[in-house]
Amino acid sequence: MDPASAVAGLIGLAALVMQTTAKLRGLCQDYATAKEDAERVSASLQTLQDLLEETTRLINEPSIIRATTMLTRSR
């Protein structure tokens, strides 16, 4: 193998190693923050569940049902 080909091969290998290292570093950072991300998602889902439960309670409340029935009949 001539020296120019060897240098070109080493440059390509170095670029591949740098790319792989950057991807592995990103993966490690993602893994490190996964717990916090999961906790944030869980808290958001809990908030959504609370809102939906309250909405369901309000929809099923007898006074709301009567008011809605009266409004739709008056049209």
C-alpha positions as CSV (number, residue, x, y, z in Angstrom):
1,M,0.0,0.0,0.0
2,D,1.4,3.4,-0.9
3,P,1.7,6.1,1.8
4,A,-1.1,8.3,0.4
5,S,-3.6,5.4,0.5
6,A,-2.5,4.6,4.1
7,V,-3.0,8.2,5.2
8,A,-6.4,8.4,3.5
9,G,-7.4,5.1,5.2
10,L,-6.3,6.5,8.6
11,I,-8.1,9.7,8.1
12,G,-11.3,7.8,7.2
13,L,-10.9,5.6,10.3
14,A,-10.3,8.6,12.5
15,A,-13.5,10.2,11.2
16,L,-15.4,7.1,11.8
17,V,-14.1,6.8,15.4
18,M,-15.0,10.5,16.1
19,Q,-18.5,9.9,14.7
20,T,-19.0,6.8,16.8
21,T,-17.6,8.5,19.9
22,A,-20.0,11.4,19.5
23,K,-23.0,9.1,19.0
24,L,-22.0,7.0,22.1
25,R,-21.6,10.2,24.1
26,G,-25.1,11.4,23.1
27,L,-26.5,8.0,24.0
28,C,-24.9,8.2,27.4
29,Q,-26.3,11.7,28.0
30,D,-29.8,10.5,26.9
31,Y,-29.6,7.6,29.3
32,A,-28.5,9.9,32.1
33,T,-31.5,12.1,31.7
34,A,-34.0,9.3,31.0
35,K,-35.2,9.2,34.6
36,E,-35.9,12.9,34.8
37,D,-37.7,12.8,31.4
38,A,-39.8,9.9,32.6
39,E,-40.7,11.7,35.8
40,R,-41.8,14.8,33.7
41,V,-43.9,12.7,31.4
42,S,-45.5,11.0,34.4
43,A,-46.3,14.3,36.0
44,S,-47.8,15.6,32.8
45,L,-49.9,12.5,32.4
46,Q,-51.1,12.8,36.0
47,T,-52.2,16.3,35.4
48,L,-54.0,15.3,32.3
49,Q,-55.7,12.4,34.2
50,D,-56.8,14.9,36.9
51,L,-58.2,17.3,34.3
52,L,-60.1,14.5,32.5
53,E,-61.5,13.2,35.8
54,E,-62.7,16.7,36.8
55,T,-64.2,17.2,33.4
56,T,-66.0,13.8,33.6
57,R,-67.3,14.8,37.1
58,L,-68.6,18.1,35.8
59,I,-70.3,16.5,32.8
60,N,-72.0,14.0,34.9
61,E,-73.1,16.6,37.5
62,P,-77.0,16.7,37.6
63,S,-77.2,20.5,37.6
64,I,-75.0,20.7,34.4
65,I,-77.1,18.0,32.7
66,R,-80.3,19.9,33.5
67,A,-78.8,23.2,32.3
68,T,-77.6,21.6,29.1
69,T,-81.0,19.9,28.5
70,M,-82.7,23.2,29.0
71,L,-80.4,25.0,26.6
72,T,-80.8,22.5,23.9
73,R,-84.6,22.4,24.2
74,S,-84.8,26.2,24.0
75,R,-83.3,26.2,20.5
